[in-house]
């Protein structure tokens, strides 16, 4: 099993070599003034669930926000 796993694990990027990926990230940082390093950012939390007992999901902004998220 270990031999198989080691044979299929390549340890490469899907978009190019390490050098190409570093170069693409550097260009992205220069070109995009609002670039945020994904390693340094937190994901957006989902909105709270709707607690209305008589909720009409089609017209409820809380339900729509949760479904959109």
PDB file of N, H, CA, C and O in Angstrom:
ATOM      1  N   UNK A   1       0.824  -1.184   0.000  1.00  0.00           N
ATOM      2  CA  UNK A   1       0.000   0.000   0.000  1.00  0.00           C
ATOM      3  C   UNK A   1       0.874   1.256   0.000  1.00  0.00           C
ATOM      4  O   UNK A   1       0.621   2.191  -0.760  1.00  0.00           O
ATOM      5  N   UNK A   2       1.893   1.275   0.847  1.00  0.00           N
ATOM      6  H   UNK A   2       2.098   0.515   1.464  1.00  0.00           H
ATOM      7  CA  UNK A   2       2.793   2.428   0.923  1.00  0.00           C
ATOM      8  C   UNK A   2       3.510   2.626  -0.410  1.00  0.00           C
ATOM      9  O   UNK A   2       3.672   3.756  -0.869  1.00  0.00           O
ATOM     10  N   UNK A   3       3.925   1.561  -1.011  1.00  0.00           N
ATOM     11  H   UNK A   3       3.793   0.643  -0.638  1.00  0.00           H
ATOM     12  CA  UNK A   3       4.612   1.652  -2.304  1.00  0.00           C
ATOM     13  C   UNK A   3       3.706   2.286  -3.352  1.00  0.00           C
ATOM     14  O   UNK A   3       4.148   3.129  -4.133  1.00  0.00           O
ATOM     15  N   UNK A   4       2.443   1.882  -3.369  1.00  0.00           N
ATOM     16  H   UNK A   4       2.084   1.197  -2.735  1.00  0.00           H
ATOM     17  CA  UNK A   4       1.485   2.461  -4.316  1.00  0.00           C
ATOM     18  C   UNK A   4       1.304   3.951  -4.045  1.00  0.00           C
ATOM     19  O   UNK A   4       1.360   4.756  -4.975  1.00  0.00           O
ATOM     20  N   UNK A   5       1.088   4.330  -2.787  1.00  0.00           N
ATOM     21  H   UNK A   5       1.043   3.676  -2.032  1.00  0.00           H
ATOM     22  CA  UNK A   5       0.881   5.735  -2.451  1.00  0.00           C
ATOM     23  C   UNK A   5       2.089   6.586  -2.825  1.00  0.00           C
ATOM     24  O   UNK A   5       1.934   7.695  -3.336  1.00  0.00           O
ATOM     25  N   UNK A   6       3.271   6.081  -2.576  1.00  0.00           N
ATOM     26  H   UNK A   6       3.397   5.181  -2.160  1.00  0.00           H
ATOM     27  CA  UNK A   6       4.476   6.821  -2.946  1.00  0.00           C
ATOM     28  C   UNK A   6       4.609   6.933  -4.464  1.00  0.00           C
ATOM     29  O   UNK A   6       5.146   7.926  -4.957  1.00  0.00           O
ATOM     30  N   UNK A   7       4.139   5.951  -5.207  1.00  0.00           N
ATOM     31  H   UNK A   7       3.703   5.144  -4.807  1.00  0.00           H
ATOM     32  CA  UNK A   7       4.253   5.990  -6.666  1.00  0.00           C
ATOM     33  C   UNK A   7       3.287   6.997  -7.288  1.00  0.00           C
ATOM     34  O   UNK A   7       3.587   7.559  -8.342  1.00  0.00           O
ATOM     35  N   UNK A   8       2.114   7.241  -6.648  1.00  0.00           N
ATOM     36  H   UNK A   8       1.871   6.785  -5.792  1.00  0.00           H
ATOM     37  CA  UNK A   8       1.144   8.167  -7.229  1.00  0.00           C
ATOM     38  C   UNK A   8       1.312   9.593  -6.713  1.00  0.00           C
ATOM     39  O   UNK A   8       0.770  10.527  -7.304  1.00  0.00           O
ATOM     40  N   UNK A   9       2.044   9.776  -5.634  1.00  0.00           N
ATOM     41  H   UNK A   9       2.484   9.018  -5.154  1.00  0.00           H
ATOM     42  CA  UNK A   9       2.274  11.120  -5.103  1.00  0.00           C
ATOM     43  C   UNK A   9       3.436  11.760  -5.851  1.00  0.00           C
ATOM     44  O   UNK A   9       4.565  11.273  -5.807  1.00  0.00           O
ATOM     45  N   UNK A  10       3.140  12.854  -6.534  1.00  0.00           N
ATOM     46  H   UNK A  10       2.222  13.249  -6.569  1.00  0.00           H
ATOM     47  CA  UNK A  10       4.158  13.503  -7.344  1.00  0.00           C
ATOM     48  C   UNK A  10       4.784  14.675  -6.599  1.00  0.00           C
ATOM     49  O   UNK A  10       5.990  14.900  -6.708  1.00  0.00           O
ATOM     50  N   UNK A  11       3.988  15.422  -5.849  1.00  0.00           N
ATOM     51  H   UNK A  11       3.009  15.240  -5.760  1.00  0.00           H
ATOM     52  CA  UNK A  11       4.505  16.560  -5.106  1.00  0.00           C
ATOM     53  C   UNK A  11       4.779  17.764  -5.980  1.00  0.00           C
ATOM     54  O   UNK A  11       5.686  18.546  -5.694  1.00  0.00           O
ATOM     55  N   UNK A  12       4.003  17.926  -7.047  1.00  0.00           N
ATOM     56  H   UNK A  12       3.266  17.291  -7.279  1.00  0.00           H
ATOM     57  CA  UNK A  12       4.173  19.057  -7.953  1.00  0.00           C
ATOM     58  C   UNK A  12       2.901  19.897  -7.956  1.00  0.00           C
ATOM     59  O   UNK A  12       1.853  19.464  -7.476  1.00  0.00           O
ATOM     60  N   UNK A  13       3.010  21.104  -8.504  1.00  0.00           N
ATOM     61  H   UNK A  13       3.862  21.456  -8.894  1.00  0.00           H
ATOM     62  CA  UNK A  13       1.861  21.974  -8.675  1.00  0.00           C
ATOM     63  C   UNK A  13       1.152  21.610  -9.972  1.00  0.00           C
ATOM     64  O   UNK A  13       1.782  21.131 -10.914  1.00  0.00           O
ATOM     65  N   UNK A  14      -0.156  21.837 -10.021  1.00  0.00           N
ATOM     66  H   UNK A  14      -0.668  22.227  -9.256  1.00  0.00           H
ATOM     67  CA  UNK A  14      -0.913  21.565 -11.233  1.00  0.00           C
ATOM     68  C   UNK A  14      -0.699  22.644 -12.290  1.00  0.00           C
ATOM     69  O   UNK A  14      -0.935  22.405 -13.474  1.00  0.00           O
ATOM     70  N   UNK A  15      -0.258  23.825 -11.875  1.00  0.00           N
ATOM     71  H   UNK A  15      -0.067  24.019 -10.913  1.00  0.00           H
ATOM     72  CA  UNK A  15      -0.156  24.956 -12.800  1.00  0.00           C
ATOM     73  C   UNK A  15       1.267  25.251 -13.253  1.00  0.00           C
ATOM     74  O   UNK A  15       1.500  26.273 -13.898  1.00  0.00           O
ATOM     75  N   UNK A  16       2.209  24.397 -12.938  1.00  0.00           N
ATOM     76  H   UNK A  16       2.019  23.567 -12.414  1.00  0.00           H
ATOM     77  CA  UNK A  16       3.581  24.614 -13.386  1.00  0.00           C
ATOM     78  C   UNK A  16       4.586  24.236 -12.321  1.00  0.00           C
ATOM     79  O   UNK A  16       4.245  23.676 -11.280  1.00  0.00           O
ATOM     80  N   UNK A  17       5.831  24.558 -12.609  1.00  0.00           N
ATOM     81  H   UNK A  17       6.108  25.013 -13.455  1.00  0.00           H
ATOM     82  CA  UNK A  17       6.911  24.257 -11.675  1.00  0.00           C
ATOM     83  C   UNK A  17       6.900  25.253 -10.512  1.00  0.00           C
ATOM     84  O   UNK A  17       6.175  26.246 -10.548  1.00  0.00           O
ATOM     85  N   UNK A  18       7.696  24.987  -9.498  1.00  0.00           N
ATOM     86  H   UNK A  18       8.285  24.179  -9.470  1.00  0.00           H
ATOM     87  CA  UNK A  18       7.791  25.876  -8.333  1.00  0.00           C
ATOM     88  C   UNK A  18       8.203  27.278  -8.778  1.00  0.00           C
ATOM     89  O   UNK A  18       7.650  28.267  -8.297  1.00  0.00           O
ATOM     90  N   UNK A  19       9.155  27.369  -9.678  1.00  0.00           N
ATOM     91  H   UNK A  19       9.604  26.566 -10.069  1.00  0.00           H
ATOM     92  CA  UNK A  19       9.625  28.664 -10.178  1.00  0.00           C
ATOM     93  C   UNK A  19       8.494  29.412 -10.889  1.00  0.00           C
ATOM     94  O   UNK A  19       8.314  30.611 -10.674  1.00  0.00           O
ATOM     95  N   UNK A  20       7.734  28.713 -11.733  1.00  0.00           N
ATOM     96  H   UNK A  20       7.881  27.739 -11.908  1.00  0.00           H
ATOM     97  CA  UNK A  20       6.640  29.354 -12.468  1.00  0.00           C
ATOM     98  C   UNK A  20       5.538  29.829 -11.523  1.00  0.00           C
ATOM     99  O   UNK A  20       4.985  30.913 -11.706  1.00  0.00           O
ATOM    100  N   UNK A  21       5.220  29.023 -10.520  1.00  0.00           N
ATOM    101  H   UNK A  21       5.669  28.142 -10.371  1.00  0.00           H
ATOM    102  CA  UNK A  21       4.184  29.404  -9.563  1.00  0.00           C
ATOM    103  C   UNK A  21       4.623  30.631  -8.766  1.00  0.00           C
ATOM    104  O   UNK A  21       3.829  31.551  -8.569  1.00  0.00           O
ATOM    105  N   UNK A  22       5.865  30.659  -8.307  1.00  0.00           N
ATOM    106  H   UNK A  22       6.510  29.911  -8.466  1.00  0.00           H
ATOM    107  CA  UNK A  22       6.374  31.824  -7.572  1.00  0.00           C
ATOM    108  C   UNK A  22       6.336  33.079  -8.444  1.00  0.00           C
ATOM    109  O   UNK A  22       5.981  34.160  -7.974  1.00  0.00           O
ATOM    110  N   UNK A  23       6.700  32.928  -9.707  1.00  0.00           N
ATOM    111  H   UNK A  23       6.988  32.050 -10.090  1.00  0.00           H
ATOM    112  CA  UNK A  23       6.706  34.058 -10.632  1.00  0.00           C
ATOM    113  C   UNK A  23       5.276  34.560 -10.860  1.00  0.00           C
ATOM    114  O   UNK A  23       5.044  35.769 -10.879  1.00  0.00           O
ATOM    115  N   UNK A  24       4.324  33.653 -11.032  1.00  0.00           N
ATOM    116  H   UNK A  24       4.512  32.671 -11.017  1.00  0.00           H
ATOM    117  CA  UNK A  24       2.927  34.050 -11.238  1.00  0.00           C
ATOM    118  C   UNK A  24       2.364  34.767 -10.013  1.00  0.00           C
ATOM    119  O   UNK A  24       1.612  35.732 -10.153  1.00  0.00           O
ATOM    120  N   UNK A  25       2.716  34.311  -8.831  1.00  0.00           N
ATOM    121  H   UNK A  25       3.327  33.528  -8.717  1.00  0.00           H
ATOM    122  CA  UNK A  25       2.244  34.954  -7.604  1.00  0.00           C
ATOM    123  C   UNK A  25       2.855  36.344  -7.469  1.00  0.00           C
ATOM    124  O   UNK A  25       2.169  37.288  -7.077  1.00  0.00           O
ATOM    125  N   UNK A  26       4.129  36.475  -7.786  1.00  0.00           N
ATOM    126  H   UNK A  26       4.686  35.708  -8.104  1.00  0.00           H
ATOM    127  CA  UNK A  26       4.786  37.786  -7.721  1.00  0.00           C
ATOM    128  C   UNK A  26       4.131  38.768  -8.677  1.00  0.00           C
ATOM    129  O   UNK A  26       3.915  39.927  -8.322  1.00  0.00           O
ATOM    130  N   UNK A  27       3.812  38.319  -9.889  1.00  0.00           N
ATOM    131  H   UNK A  27       3.988  37.377 -10.177  1.00  0.00           H
ATOM    132  CA  UNK A  27       3.140  39.181 -10.859  1.00  0.00           C
ATOM    133  C   UNK A  27       1.744  39.569 -10.376  1.00  0.00           C
ATOM    134  O   UNK A  27       1.317  40.713 -10.528  1.00  0.00           O
ATOM    135  N   UNK A  28       1.053  38.615  -9.801  1.00  0.00           N
ATOM    136  H   UNK A  28       1.399  37.685  -9.678  1.00  0.00           H
ATOM    137  CA  UNK A  28      -0.292  38.881  -9.281  1.00  0.00           C
ATOM    138  C   UNK A  28      -0.250  39.945  -8.192  1.00  0.00           C
ATOM    139  O   UNK A  28      -1.108  40.827  -8.159  1.00  0.00           O
ATOM    140  N   UNK A  29       0.728  39.876  -7.306  1.00  0.00           N
ATOM    141  H   UNK A  29       1.425  39.160  -7.333  1.00  0.00           H
ATOM    142  CA  UNK A  29       0.855  40.853  -6.225  1.00  0.00           C
ATOM    143  C   UNK A  29       1.119  42.248  -6.783  1.00  0.00           C
ATOM    144  O   UNK A  29       0.619  43.235  -6.242  1.00  0.00           O
ATOM    145  N   UNK A  30       1.891  42.337  -7.849  1.00  0.00           N
ATOM    146  H   UNK A  30       2.297  41.535  -8.288  1.00  0.00           H
ATOM    147  CA  UNK A  30       2.233  43.628  -8.449  1.00  0.00           C
ATOM    148  C   UNK A  30       1.034  44.209  -9.196  1.00  0.00           C
ATOM    149  O   UNK A  30       0.744  45.399  -9.073  1.00  0.00           O
ATOM    150  N   UNK A  31       0.335  43.373  -9.968  1.00  0.00           N
ATOM    151  H   UNK A  31       0.571  42.406 -10.068  1.00  0.00           H
ATOM    152  CA  UNK A  31      -0.750  43.854 -10.831  1.00  0.00           C
ATOM    153  C   UNK A  31      -2.036  44.164 -10.075  1.00  0.00           C
ATOM    154  O   UNK A  31      -2.755  45.093 -10.440  1.00  0.00           O
ATOM    155  N   UNK A  32      -2.332  43.407  -9.037  1.00  0.00           N
ATOM    156  H   UNK A  32      -1.747  42.652  -8.740  1.00  0.00           H
ATOM    157  CA  UNK A  32      -3.592  43.568  -8.315  1.00  0.00           C
ATOM    158  C   UNK A  32      -3.337  44.292  -6.993  1.00  0.00           C
ATOM    159  O   UNK A  32      -2.720  43.737  -6.084  1.00  0.00           O
ATOM    160  N   UNK A  33      -3.812  45.529  -6.893  1.00  0.00           N
ATOM    161  H   UNK A  33      -4.313  45.980  -7.632  1.00  0.00           H
ATOM    162  CA  UNK A  33      -3.592  46.322  -5.688  1.00  0.00           C
ATOM    163  C   UNK A  33      -4.331  45.749  -4.480  1.00  0.00           C
ATOM    164  O   UNK A  33      -3.953  46.023  -3.341  1.00  0.00           O
ATOM    165  N   UNK A  34      -5.374  44.962  -4.714  1.00  0.00           N
ATOM    166  H   UNK A  34      -5.681  44.740  -5.639  1.00  0.00           H
ATOM    167  CA  UNK A  34      -6.175  44.401  -3.629  1.00  0.00           C
ATOM    168  C   UNK A  34      -5.855  42.927  -3.398  1.00  0.00           C
ATOM    169  O   UNK A  34      -6.653  42.207  -2.797  1.00  0.00           O
ATOM    170  N   UNK A  35      -4.711  42.480  -3.864  1.00  0.00           N
ATOM    171  H   UNK A  35      -4.063  43.064  -4.352  1.00  0.00           H
ATOM    172  CA  UNK A  35      -4.326  41.081  -3.705  1.00  0.00           C
ATOM    173  C   UNK A  35      -4.161  40.736  -2.232  1.00  0.00           C
ATOM    174  O   UNK A  35      -3.505  41.461  -1.483  1.00  0.00           O
ATOM    175  N   UNK A  36      -4.759  39.628  -1.828  1.00  0.00           N
ATOM    176  H   UNK A  36      -5.292  39.040  -2.436  1.00  0.00           H
ATOM    177  CA  UNK A  36      -4.612  39.139  -0.466  1.00  0.00           C
ATOM    178  C   UNK A  36      -4.073  37.718  -0.536  1.00  0.00           C
ATOM    179  O   UNK A  36      -4.618  36.870  -1.242  1.00  0.00           O
ATOM    180  N   UNK A  37      -3.019  37.472   0.188  1.00  0.00           N
ATOM    181  H   UNK A  37      -2.575  38.162   0.761  1.00  0.00           H
ATOM    182  CA  UNK A  37      -2.418  36.146   0.220  1.00  0.00           C
ATOM    183  C   UNK A  37      -3.430  35.178   0.831  1.00  0.00           C
ATOM    184  O   UNK A  37      -3.843  35.381   1.973  1.00  0.00           O
ATOM    185  N   UNK A  38      -3.844  34.131   0.111  1.00  0.00           N
ATOM    186  H   UNK A  38      -3.508  33.966  -0.817  1.00  0.00           H
ATOM    187  CA  UNK A  38      -4.856  33.223   0.649  1.00  0.00           C
ATOM    188  C   UNK A  38      -4.413  32.501   1.910  1.00  0.00           C
ATOM    189  O   UNK A  38      -5.258  32.036   2.675  1.00  0.00           O
ATOM    190  N   UNK A  39      -3.130  32.397   2.143  1.00  0.00           N
ATOM    191  H   UNK A  39      -2.444  32.775   1.521  1.00  0.00           H
ATOM    192  CA  UNK A  39      -2.641  31.753   3.356  1.00  0.00           C
ATOM    193  C   UNK A  39      -2.852  32.661   4.562  1.00  0.00           C
ATOM    194  O   UNK A  39      -2.971  32.179   5.688  1.00  0.00           O
ATOM    195  N   UNK A  40      -2.898  33.973   4.331  1.00  0.00           N
ATOM    196  H   UNK A  40      -2.802  34.364   3.415  1.00  0.00           H
ATOM    197  CA  UNK A  40      -3.014  34.938   5.414  1.00  0.00           C
ATOM    198  C   UNK A  40      -4.440  35.441   5.637  1.00  0.00           C
ATOM    199  O   UNK A  40      -4.646  36.324   6.470  1.00  0.00           O
ATOM    200  N   UNK A  41      -5.430  34.906   4.919  1.00  0.00           N
ATOM    201  H   UNK A  41      -5.263  34.188   4.242  1.00  0.00           H
ATOM    202  CA  UNK A  41      -6.806  35.371   5.053  1.00  0.00           C
ATOM    203  C   UNK A  41      -7.698  34.271   5.602  1.00  0.00           C
ATOM    204  O   UNK A  41      -7.424  33.083   5.429  1.00  0.00           O
ATOM    205  N   UNK A  42      -8.753  34.678   6.257  1.00  0.00           N
ATOM    206  H   UNK A  42      -8.975  35.642   6.398  1.00  0.00           H
ATOM    207  CA  UNK A  42      -9.721  33.736   6.812  1.00  0.00           C
ATOM    208  C   UNK A  42     -10.929  33.657   5.876  1.00  0.00           C
ATOM    209  O   UNK A  42     -11.307  34.657   5.268  1.00  0.00           O
ATOM    210  N   UNK A  43     -11.531  32.481   5.760  1.00  0.00           N
ATOM    211  H   UNK A  43     -11.224  31.668   6.255  1.00  0.00           H
ATOM    212  CA  UNK A  43     -12.730  32.364   4.924  1.00  0.00           C
ATOM    213  C   UNK A  43     -13.911  33.081   5.575  1.00  0.00           C
ATOM    214  O   UNK A  43     -13.922  33.316   6.783  1.00  0.00           O
ATOM    215  N   UNK A  44     -14.886  33.418   4.766  1.00  0.00           N
ATOM    216  H   UNK A  44     -14.877  33.228   3.784  1.00  0.00           H
ATOM    217  CA  UNK A  44     -16.087  34.092   5.256  1.00  0.00           C
ATOM    218  C   UNK A  44     -16.992  33.044   5.896  1.00  0.00           C
ATOM    219  O   UNK A  44     -17.278  32.009   5.293  1.00  0.00           O
ATOM    220  N   UNK A  45     -17.435  33.313   7.105  1.00  0.00           N
ATOM    221  H   UNK A  45     -17.203  34.153   7.595  1.00  0.00           H
ATOM    222  CA  UNK A  45     -18.316  32.388   7.816  1.00  0.00           C
ATOM    223  C   UNK A  45     -19.712  32.398   7.200  1.00  0.00           C
ATOM    224  O   UNK A  45     -20.134  33.408   6.637  1.00  0.00           O
ATOM    225  N   UNK A  46     -20.427  31.282   7.303  1.00  0.00           N
ATOM    226  H   UNK A  46     -20.083  30.462   7.760  1.00  0.00           H
ATOM    227  CA  UNK A  46     -21.794  31.271   6.778  1.00  0.00           C
ATOM    228  C   UNK A  46     -22.709  32.127   7.642  1.00  0.00           C
ATOM    229  O   UNK A  46     -22.464  32.284   8.838  1.00  0.00           O
ATOM    230  N   UNK A  47     -23.763  32.682   7.044  1.00  0.00           N
ATOM    231  H   UNK A  47     -23.961  32.554   6.072  1.00  0.00           H
ATOM    232  CA  UNK A  47     -24.712  33.458   7.845  1.00  0.00           C
ATOM    233  C   UNK A  47     -25.464  32.535   8.814  1.00  0.00           C
ATOM    234  O   UNK A  47     -25.504  31.318   8.628  1.00  0.00           O
ATOM    235  N   UNK A  48     -26.045  33.127   9.827  1.00  0.00           N
ATOM    236  H   UNK A  48     -26.012  34.115   9.978  1.00  0.00           H
ATOM    237  CA  UNK A  48     -26.804  32.356  10.815  1.00  0.00           C
ATOM    238  C   UNK A  48     -28.043  31.753  10.167  1.00  0.00           C
ATOM    239  O   UNK A  48     -28.601  32.315   9.225  1.00  0.00           O
ATOM    240  N   UNK A  49     -28.467  30.599  10.683  1.00  0.00           N
ATOM    241  H   UNK A  49     -28.014  30.142  11.448  1.00  0.00           H
ATOM    242  CA  UNK A  49     -29.689  29.975  10.187  1.00  0.00           C
ATOM    243  C   UNK A  49     -30.897  30.799  10.609  1.00  0.00           C
ATOM    244  O   UNK A  49     -30.892  31.471  11.639  1.00  0.00           O
ATOM    245  N   UNK A  50     -31.922  30.724   9.788  1.00  0.00           N
ATOM    246  H   UNK A  50     -31.927  30.178   8.950  1.00  0.00           H
ATOM    247  CA  UNK A  50     -33.164  31.438  10.082  1.00  0.00           C
ATOM    248  C   UNK A  50     -33.863  30.745  11.246  1.00  0.00           C
ATOM    249  O   UNK A  50     -34.016  29.523  11.258  1.00  0.00           O
ATOM    250  N   UNK A  51     -34.279  31.533  12.207  1.00  0.00           N
ATOM    251  H   UNK A  51     -34.155  32.525  12.197  1.00  0.00           H
ATOM    252  CA  UNK A  51     -34.934  30.980  13.395  1.00  0.00           C
ATOM    253  C   UNK A  51     -36.429  31.287  13.431  1.00  0.00           C
ATOM    254  O   UNK A  51     -37.105  31.025  14.426  1.00  0.00           O
ATOM    255  N   UNK A  52     -36.930  31.841  12.338  1.00  0.00           N
ATOM    256  H   UNK A  52     -36.380  32.053  11.530  1.00  0.00           H
ATOM    257  CA  UNK A  52     -38.359  32.144  12.258  1.00  0.00           C
ATOM    258  C   UNK A  52     -39.141  30.855  12.043  1.00  0.00           C
ATOM    259  O   UNK A  52     -38.836  30.084  11.133  1.00  0.00           O
ATOM    260  N   UNK A  53     -40.138  30.624  12.871  1.00  0.00           N
ATOM    261  H   UNK A  53     -40.386  31.251  13.610  1.00  0.00           H
ATOM    262  CA  UNK A  53     -40.943  29.407  12.746  1.00  0.00           C
ATOM    263  C   UNK A  53     -41.886  29.461  11.559  1.00  0.00           C
ATOM    264  O   UNK A  53     -42.198  28.428  10.967  1.00  0.00           O
ATOM    265  N   UNK A  54     -42.338  30.642  11.210  1.00  0.00           N
ATOM    266  H   UNK A  54     -42.085  31.481  11.691  1.00  0.00           H
ATOM    267  CA  UNK A  54     -43.269  30.795  10.093  1.00  0.00           C
ATOM    268  C   UNK A  54     -42.555  31.406   8.898  1.00  0.00           C
ATOM    269  O   UNK A  54     -43.104  32.277   8.223  1.00  0.00           O
ATOM    270  N   UNK A  55     -41.358  30.964   8.637  1.00  0.00           N
ATOM    271  H   UNK A  55     -40.911  30.256   9.185  1.00  0.00           H
ATOM    272  CA  UNK A  55     -40.529  31.542   7.583  1.00  0.00           C
ATOM    273  C   UNK A  55     -40.994  31.090   6.201  1.00  0.00           C
ATOM    274  O   UNK A  55     -41.267  29.911   5.974  1.00  0.00           O
ATOM    275  N   UNK A  56     -41.078  32.049   5.288  1.00  0.00           N
ATOM    276  H   UNK A  56     -40.857  33.006   5.472  1.00  0.00           H
ATOM    277  CA  UNK A  56     -41.329  31.758   3.873  1.00  0.00           C
ATOM    278  C   UNK A  56     -39.972  31.876   3.195  1.00  0.00           C
ATOM    279  O   UNK A  56     -39.508  32.988   2.941  1.00  0.00           O
ATOM    280  N   UNK A  57     -39.331  30.758   2.898  1.00  0.00           N
ATOM    281  H   UNK A  57     -39.708  29.856   3.104  1.00  0.00           H
ATOM    282  CA  UNK A  57     -37.946  30.745   2.404  1.00  0.00           C
ATOM    283  C   UNK A  57     -37.714  31.641   1.194  1.00  0.00           C
ATOM    284  O   UNK A  57     -36.619  32.176   1.024  1.00  0.00           O
ATOM    285  N   UNK A  58     -38.730  31.812   0.355  1.00  0.00           N
ATOM    286  H   UNK A  58     -39.620  31.378   0.494  1.00  0.00           H
ATOM    287  CA  UNK A  58     -38.552  32.615  -0.862  1.00  0.00           C
ATOM    288  C   UNK A  58     -38.410  34.101  -0.560  1.00  0.00           C
ATOM    289  O   UNK A  58     -37.744  34.820  -1.304  1.00  0.00           O
ATOM    290  N   UNK A  59     -39.023  34.569   0.517  1.00  0.00           N
ATOM    291  H   UNK A  59     -39.565  33.985   1.122  1.00  0.00           H
ATOM    292  CA  UNK A  59     -39.011  36.000   0.825  1.00  0.00           C
ATOM    293  C   UNK A  59     -38.158  36.351   2.037  1.00  0.00           C
ATOM    294  O   UNK A  59     -38.090  37.516   2.430  1.00  0.00           O
ATOM    295  N   UNK A  60     -37.514  35.367   2.626  1.00  0.00           N
ATOM    296  H   UNK A  60     -37.569  34.421   2.307  1.00  0.00           H
ATOM    297  CA  UNK A  60     -36.721  35.597   3.832  1.00  0.00           C
ATOM    298  C   UNK A  60     -35.279  35.932   3.452  1.00  0.00           C
ATOM    299  O   UNK A  60     -34.607  35.141   2.791  1.00  0.00           O
ATOM    300  N   UNK A  61     -34.809  37.108   3.873  1.00  0.00           N
ATOM    301  H   UNK A  61     -35.355  37.751   4.410  1.00  0.00           H
ATOM    302  CA  UNK A  61     -33.439  37.505   3.513  1.00  0.00           C
ATOM    303  C   UNK A  61     -32.399  36.627   4.186  1.00  0.00           C
ATOM    304  O   UNK A  61     -31.345  36.373   3.604  1.00  0.00           O
ATOM    305  N   UNK A  62     -32.670  36.151   5.411  1.00  0.00           N
ATOM    306  H   UNK A  62     -33.526  36.357   5.884  1.00  0.00           H
ATOM    307  CA  UNK A  62     -31.725  35.267   6.093  1.00  0.00           C
ATOM    308  C   UNK A  62     -31.575  33.949   5.346  1.00  0.00           C
ATOM    309  O   UNK A  62     -30.462  33.466   5.141  1.00  0.00           O
ATOM    310  N   UNK A  63     -32.705  33.368   4.939  1.00  0.00           N
ATOM    311  H   UNK A  63     -33.610  33.760   5.106  1.00  0.00           H
ATOM    312  CA  UNK A  63     -32.660  32.095   4.197  1.00  0.00           C
ATOM    313  C   UNK A  63     -31.969  32.266   2.847  1.00  0.00           C
ATOM    314  O   UNK A  63     -31.201  31.398   2.432  1.00  0.00           O
ATOM    315  N   UNK A  64     -32.232  33.365   2.167  1.00  0.00           N
ATOM    316  H   UNK A  64     -32.856  34.070   2.504  1.00  0.00           H
ATOM    317  CA  UNK A  64     -31.595  33.617   0.874  1.00  0.00           C
ATOM    318  C   UNK A  64     -30.100  33.810   1.021  1.00  0.00           C
ATOM    319  O   UNK A  64     -29.325  33.330   0.194  1.00  0.00           O
ATOM    320  N   UNK A  65     -29.686  34.516   2.079  1.00  0.00           N
ATOM    321  H   UNK A  65     -30.316  34.906   2.751  1.00  0.00           H
ATOM    322  CA  UNK A  65     -28.250  34.729   2.314  1.00  0.00           C
ATOM    323  C   UNK A  65     -27.548  33.415   2.580  1.00  0.00           C
ATOM    324  O   UNK A  65     -26.446  33.185   2.081  1.00  0.00           O
ATOM    325  N   UNK A  66     -28.181  32.543   3.366  1.00  0.00           N
ATOM    326  H   UNK A  66     -29.076  32.730   3.771  1.00  0.00           H
ATOM    327  CA  UNK A  66     -27.595  31.248   3.671  1.00  0.00           C
ATOM    328  C   UNK A  66     -27.511  30.378   2.420  1.00  0.00           C
ATOM    329  O   UNK A  66     -26.509  29.699   2.198  1.00  0.00           O
ATOM    330  N   UNK A  67     -28.555  30.400   1.612  1.00  0.00           N
ATOM    331  H   UNK A  67     -29.369  30.952   1.792  1.00  0.00           H
ATOM    332  CA  UNK A  67     -28.552  29.607   0.380  1.00  0.00           C
ATOM    333  C   UNK A  67     -27.509  30.135  -0.611  1.00  0.00           C
ATOM    334  O   UNK A  67     -26.852  29.351  -1.295  1.00  0.00           O
ATOM    335  N   UNK A  68     -27.360  31.440  -0.689  1.00  0.00           N
ATOM    336  H   UNK A  68     -27.894  32.077  -0.134  1.00  0.00           H
ATOM    337  CA  UNK A  68     -26.366  32.039  -1.590  1.00  0.00           C
ATOM    338  C   UNK A  68     -24.949  31.717  -1.145  1.00  0.00           C
ATOM    339  O   UNK A  68     -24.071  31.462  -1.970  1.00  0.00           O
ATOM    340  N   UNK A  69     -24.728  31.729   0.180  1.00  0.00           N
ATOM    341  H   UNK A  69     -25.441  31.935   0.850  1.00  0.00           H
ATOM    342  CA  UNK A  69     -23.410  31.435   0.696  1.00  0.00           C
ATOM    343  C   UNK A  69     -22.988  30.052   0.282  1.00  0.00           C
ATOM    344  O   UNK A  69     -21.890  29.613   0.625  1.00  0.00           O
TER     345      UNK A  69
END
